[in-house]
Amino acid sequence: MEQPEPQPQSQPQPELAGPIEEAELELPWVSGNIVGEALAYHGPKIWAVGGGKGGVGKSLVTANVSICLALMGHKVVSIDLDLGGANLHTCLGVPIPEVTLSDYLTKKVKSIGELLTKTPIPNLQLISGAQDDLGIANLKSMHKSKLLSNLAHIDADFVLFDLGAGTASNTLDFFISSNHGILTVLPEPTSIENTYRFIRSVYYQRLKMVEELLNIRPLIDQVMNAKLSGPKNIPTDLVQRVIDLDAVRGVKLRDEISKFRPKLIMNQVRTQADIDIGFSIKAICKRYFGIEVDYVGYLDYDAVVWQSIKKRRPLLMEFPSSRLVTNFDRIVHRLLTSP
């Protein structure tokens, strides 16, 4: 059954997943900066799937977006970065792998290629974090940089990160380092609230990195010390006040912040009202943060999800007639046309 386009009930449909300008920053990055590593990176495209809380379907989305890409003929590697709580292998129908990320980071294996595990889907391989203890969940900066830089040597067109829940440093850094940062949200108050918290955390993490690059910490402090108050005490107003103080560096700050353009997927929708939540999140992020959120689609609620997990079989392979097949196909095509 053909999935209808998401349509808000009381407003015209905004354009979904428009093209993004990804011009490289014309400034030297601070040595060891995770974003600097990403900009110098020329390997497979990285898509990172995150969310504000656990249980919103991050592994489901990572697994099935990976499968869609692989079935299109792309070489794909899915990496489970939910360190300390990895379960992506289950969604892909793979037994717990014998070698995991910790073996690479602790130098038990020499190359990242030794971690690749075959899946039942042609063109799709897995790097697992399963069985990794909680000690590895707090990666050092050098480990994150090492992982990113060595991804360039993987024979793949796309690498997908299945990130942990919440706003831990690892999660924020890997989300920022990706070509596409994809947020999975449930139409529930707790999920929506945590999504805003996640976006805010990523926004300020990126702001912190950019202010170091542009050497504008004194300008930021000057704005913050002015004790902004009232309805304009919002991120967009902060950037404008920096522009007022120093037009050149303020505009560069605004341009760098604008490159943060997350993608949004509403999961387990049952009604038009659930679908419309995605448009509300998009509008609020534009008004409050001054950033564009691409609402790339929604996933219908379908009981086959838990059935596939119980069977330890990939959803799209076990239930090819599910409405979710159409949902994922549309989402992936929108992601592919949003460079």
C-alpha positions in Angstrom: 0.0 0.0 0.0 1.4 3.4 -1.0 2.3 5.5 2.0 0.8 9.0 1.8 3.0 12.0 2.1 3.0 13.5 5.6 0.4 16.2 5.5 -0.2 18.7 8.4 -3.9 19.2 8.9 -4.0 23.0 9.3 -1.0 24.2 7.3 0.6 23.7 3.9 3.1 20.9 3.8 6.7 22.2 4.3 9.3 21.0 1.8 10.8 17.8 3.1 14.5 17.0 3.0 15.7 19.8 0.8 19.3 19.9 -0.4 21.9 21.0 2.1 24.9 23.0 1.3 27.9 21.2 2.8 30.7 23.7 2.1 33.9 23.0 4.1 34.8 25.4 6.8 37.5 27.8 5.6 39.3 27.8 9.0 41.9 25.5 10.6 40.3 23.1 13.0 41.7 22.6 16.5 44.0 19.6 16.7 42.1 16.6 18.0 38.7 18.2 17.5 36.2 15.4 16.6 34.5 17.7 14.1 37.9 18.5 12.6 38.4 14.8 12.1 35.1 14.6 10.3 35.8 17.5 7.9 39.2 16.0 7.0 37.5 12.6 6.4 37.0 11.4 2.8 35.6 7.9 3.4 32.1 6.5 3.2 29.2 8.8 4.0 28.3 8.6 7.7 24.7 8.6 8.9 24.2 8.7 12.7 20.9 7.6 14.3 20.2 9.1 17.7 17.4 10.1 20.0 16.7 11.8 23.3 15.8 8.7 25.2 16.0 4.9 25.0 13.3 2.8 23.5 12.4 5.1 20.6 13.5 2.8 17.8 17.1 3.9 17.0 18.3 0.3 16.4 15.2 -0.5 14.4 15.8 2.6 12.2 19.5 1.9 11.8 19.0 -1.7 10.9 16.3 -1.2 8.3 17.7 2.0 6.7 20.9 -0.1 6.3 19.0 -2.9 4.7 17.3 -0.6 2.3 20.6 0.9 1.2 22.1 -2.5 0.8 19.2 -3.8 -1.3 19.7 -0.7 -3.5 23.2 -2.0 -4.3 25.2 0.2 -1.9 27.9 -1.3 0.3 26.9 -0.6 3.9 28.5 -1.1 7.3 26.4 -0.6 10.4 28.2 0.1 13.6 26.6 -0.3 17.0 27.9 2.6 19.1 25.3 2.1 21.9 28.3 1.1 24.0 27.4 -0.9 27.1 23.9 -1.6 25.7 24.4 -2.8 22.1 21.6 -4.8 20.4 21.9 -3.9 16.7 23.0 -7.4 15.9 19.6 -8.7 17.0 17.7 -6.4 14.7 19.9 -7.6 11.8 19.5 -11.3 12.6 23.1 -11.9 13.6 24.3 -13.9 16.6 26.5 -12.1 19.1 29.8 -11.5 17.2 33.0 -12.9 18.6 35.0 -9.7 18.0 33.7 -6.2 18.9 34.7 -2.6 19.1 36.5 -3.1 22.4 38.9 -5.6 20.7 39.9 -2.9 18.2 40.2 0.0 20.8 42.2 -2.2 23.1 44.4 -3.3 20.2 43.4 -7.0 20.4 42.9 -6.8 16.6 45.0 -4.6 14.4 42.5 -3.3 11.8 38.9 -2.2 11.9 38.3 -4.5 9.0 38.8 -7.5 11.3 35.6 -6.5 13.1 33.3 -6.8 10.1 30.7 -9.4 10.6 28.5 -10.7 7.7 24.7 -10.3 7.9 22.0 -12.2 6.1 21.6 -9.3 3.7 24.1 -9.0 0.8 26.2 -5.8 0.8 25.6 -5.3 4.5 28.1 -5.9 7.3 28.1 -5.2 11.0 30.6 -3.9 13.5 29.2 -4.8 16.9 29.5 -3.3 20.4 27.8 -6.3 21.9 29.4 -7.7 25.1 31.5 -4.6 25.5 31.5 -3.6 29.2 30.4 -0.3 30.5 34.1 0.8 30.8 34.3 1.3 27.1 31.1 3.4 27.0 33.1 6.5 28.0 35.5 6.7 25.0 38.5 9.0 25.2 38.8 11.6 22.5 41.8 9.8 20.9 39.7 6.7 20.5 36.8 8.6 18.8 39.3 10.3 16.5 41.0 6.9 15.7 37.7 5.3 14.9 36.6 8.1 12.6 39.9 8.4 10.8 40.1 4.6 10.2 36.5 4.4 8.7 38.1 5.8 5.5 39.7 2.4 5.0 36.4 0.5 5.1 35.2 -0.7 1.7 31.7 0.8 2.0 29.5 3.5 0.5 27.7 4.2 3.7 28.5 3.8 7.4 25.6 4.0 9.8 26.0 4.7 13.5 23.5 3.3 16.0 24.1 5.7 18.9 23.3 5.4 22.6 20.4 7.2 24.2 20.7 10.6 25.8 23.3 13.4 25.6 26.5 11.7 26.7 29.7 13.1 25.2 30.2 10.1 22.9 26.7 10.4 21.5 26.9 14.1 20.8 30.4 13.9 19.2 29.4 11.1 16.8 26.2 12.8 15.9 28.0 16.0 15.1 30.7 14.2 13.1 28.1 12.6 10.7 27.0 13.7 7.3 23.4 13.1 8.3 22.3 13.2 12.0 19.0 11.4 12.2 16.6 11.7 15.2 14.1 9.1 16.0 11.1 10.3 18.0 7.9 8.7 19.5 4.7 10.8 19.6 4.9 10.8 23.4 5.6 13.8 25.7 8.7 12.2 27.3 10.2 11.4 23.9 9.4 14.9 22.5 10.8 16.6 25.6 14.0 14.6 25.4 14.3 15.3 21.7 14.4 19.0 22.3 16.9 18.4 25.1 19.1 16.4 22.7 18.9 19.1 19.9 19.7 21.8 22.4 22.7 19.8 23.7 24.0 19.2 20.1 23.5 22.8 19.3 25.5 24.1 22.3 28.2 21.4 21.7 28.6 22.7 18.2 28.5 26.3 19.4 31.3 25.5 21.8 33.4 24.0 19.1 32.8 26.9 16.7 33.5 29.6 19.3 36.9 27.9 19.9 37.6 28.0 16.1 36.7 31.6 15.7 38.2 32.7 19.0 35.0 34.4 20.0 34.8 33.1 23.6 35.2 36.7 24.8 32.3 37.8 22.6 30.1 35.0 23.8 31.0 35.9 27.4 30.2 39.5 26.8 26.7 38.6 25.4 26.0 36.2 28.3 27.2 38.6 30.9 24.7 41.1 29.6 22.1 38.9 31.4 19.7 38.6 28.6 16.1 38.5 29.8 12.7 38.3 28.4 11.3 36.4 25.3 14.5 37.0 23.3 16.8 35.1 25.6 17.1 32.4 23.0 19.9 30.9 20.9 19.0 32.9 17.7 19.1 36.1 19.7 22.5 35.2 21.1 24.0 34.7 17.6 22.5 38.1 16.5 24.0 39.9 19.4 27.4 38.4 18.5 26.9 39.7 15.0 26.1 43.1 16.4 29.4 43.1 18.3 31.6 41.7 15.5 29.9 41.3 12.1 32.5 39.2 10.4 33.0 36.6 13.1 29.3 36.7 14.0 28.2 35.9 10.5 30.8 33.0 10.4 29.3 31.8 13.6 25.8 31.9 12.2 26.9 30.1 9.0 28.6 27.3 10.9 25.6 26.8 13.2 23.3 26.7 10.2 25.2 23.6 8.9 23.6 21.7 11.7 20.5 20.3 9.9 19.2 17.2 11.6 16.8 14.8 10.0 13.6 13.7 11.9 11.7 10.5 11.8 8.5 10.0 13.8 8.1 6.4 14.9 5.0 4.4 15.9 2.5 6.8 14.5 -1.2 5.9 14.7 -3.0 9.1 13.8 -2.6 12.3 11.7 -2.0 14.1 15.0 1.0 11.9 15.6 2.3 12.7 12.1 1.8 16.4 12.7 4.1 16.4 15.7 7.0 16.2 13.3 6.0 19.5 11.7 5.6 21.1 15.1 9.1 20.0 16.1 10.4 21.4 12.8 8.7 24.8 13.3 9.8 25.1 17.0 13.5 24.3 16.1 13.4 27.0 13.4 11.9 29.6 15.7 13.9 28.9 18.8 17.3 27.7 17.5 17.2 29.2 14.0 18.0 25.7 12.5 16.3 23.7 9.8 15.1 20.2 10.7 14.3 18.0 7.8 11.2 15.9 8.5 12.0 13.0 6.3 9.1 10.8 7.2 7.2 8.6 9.7 6.9 4.9 10.6 3.5 3.5 11.2 2.8 1.5 14.4 3.0 -2.1 13.4 3.1 -5.2 15.8 5.4 -7.0 13.4 8.3 -5.0 14.9 8.3 -6.9 18.2 7.5 -10.1 16.3 10.6 -9.7 14.2 12.8 -9.0 17.2 11.4 -12.0 19.0 12.3 -14.1 16.0 15.7 -12.4 15.7 15.0 -11.7 12.1 15.4 -8.5 10.1 12.0 -6.8 9.9 12.0 -6.0 6.2 13.1 -9.5 5.3 10.7 -11.3 7.6 7.6 -9.1 6.9 8.0 -7.8 3.3 4.3 -6.9 3.0 4.3 -4.7 6.1 3.5 -1.0 5.6 6.9 -0.3 7.2 8.6 -1.4 4.0 7.0 1.5 2.1 7.7 3.8 5.1 11.4 3.0 5.1 11.7 3.1 1.3 10.4 6.7 1.3 12.6 7.8 4.2 15.7 6.4 2.6 15.0 8.1 -0.8 14.5 11.4 1.0 17.8 10.9 2.9 19.6 10.1 -0.3 18.4 13.3 -2.0 19.5 15.5 1.0 23.3 15.6 0.4 
